[in-house]
Amino acid sequence: MSDYRSQVDIRLSGGDPDFEAPPHVKEAAIAAIREGGPWTHYSFSGVPEFKEAVVDYYSKYGVKYEPSNVYPTAGSSPALMAVIANLLGPGDECVVFDPTFGTHFRTPPLFGATVSHVPLDVEGFHMDPDTLRKKVSDRSKLMILCNPNNPAGTVYTRKELQAIADVAAEHDIVVLADEIYNEFVYDDREHIAFPSLSEMKERTVVVMSFSKNFAMTGWRLGYYIAPDALAEKLRRLPVAAAPTTFVQKAGAAALTGPYEPVKMMREEYDKRRRYFVKRLNEMDGISCHMFEGAFYAYPDIKELGITSAKFVEEFAEKEKVLLSDGSRFGPEIAPGHLRIPLVLPVEVLETVATRMERYLKTL
Ligand SMILES: Cc1ncc(COP(=O)(O)O)c(C=O)c1O
């Protein structure tokens, strides 16, 4: 780790929530360890109670799966890997939106596939169907949709999702719907699950995680939901073994509720969002859209005339705050942005904003 990263006193670089897992979730894990039996022995394909809880949870979006369609994983990262590794190979193309979570476009080339980046509209980070069509080819086998989007917070509308669905159907593309921020959408927006669109269930693999929705990053729990038609293909390279069984018990408790802790987190992120985006927009040379979902501010700093990498390094050195370089989220739209996860309370964000203002005066 280089010096500037290790000497900061405020870290706003990783998307690790500053909340704890809900109390009833912790209790469920402790009780499961005490009970033993299925909760402390290995289960190759996942514990039935967990998979049933997933089916019930996801049915709130109007999609009905069977427990056999659910594959528990240790966080969503291995789920992403399982889908990409098993569905893509040399000569194939993976379509991703820009900006997006790095794993979405860094992993396919490891398996010989190329990546086609579809730039979102810089104003508000939504999608233009014509741009999408231009970026899809006969080689496109997989499209990765991050909804809500990390880092830009886009919550796709039904119209946009339908346009994506039309393209997927026309070109026979499988859609990986990374929906791990689904509980965090703001104002009157609604999370629309991709497989709920007509005829999309059969060509969609949903990837979910407990890391963000339930503030359980260190518990390492996630899952993917795949239709029967894709199940066998996805298991060819067994990169995602089932996770710790008593953690699955905790996951079932999280999904079953109560949901007050999730509501509390959503309200708190919303408060931080309103506060911090306003502060950013008051700074000369920085503009930030009011993001719609997830919990990242993604300000545009191009007017400042320095790269985002340089900003991150200098700001850390001078003001001891570590942000993340937004250009790491794609080659097209992402450069010239910072990504700031709002995973600290407003009082700390106030300090960050004050230090940013002070740093800007030195440019
Ligand atoms: C969009 C997205 N998908 C997947 C992940 C991986 O998270 P985890 O492996 O903790 O579930 C992240 C982490 O930040 C993310 O932002």
The ligand as a Gaussian input file, in Angstrom:
#p B3LYP/6-31G(d) Opt

LIG

0 1
 C      -22.511000      -4.003000      -8.080000
 C      -21.740000      -4.893000      -7.179000
 N      -21.810000      -6.224000      -7.369000
 C      -21.132000      -7.080000      -6.581000
 C      -20.327000      -6.624000      -5.546000
 C      -19.588000      -7.629000      -4.710000
 O      -20.031000      -7.623000      -3.386000
 P      -20.009000      -8.913000      -2.434000
 O      -19.056000      -9.897000      -2.997000
 O      -19.600000      -8.392000      -1.100000
 O      -21.411000      -9.446000      -2.420000
 C      -20.224000      -5.244000      -5.313000
 C      -19.364000      -4.726000      -4.235000
 O      -19.175000      -3.552000      -4.035000
 C      -20.954000      -4.358000      -6.147000
 O      -20.924000      -3.036000      -5.969000

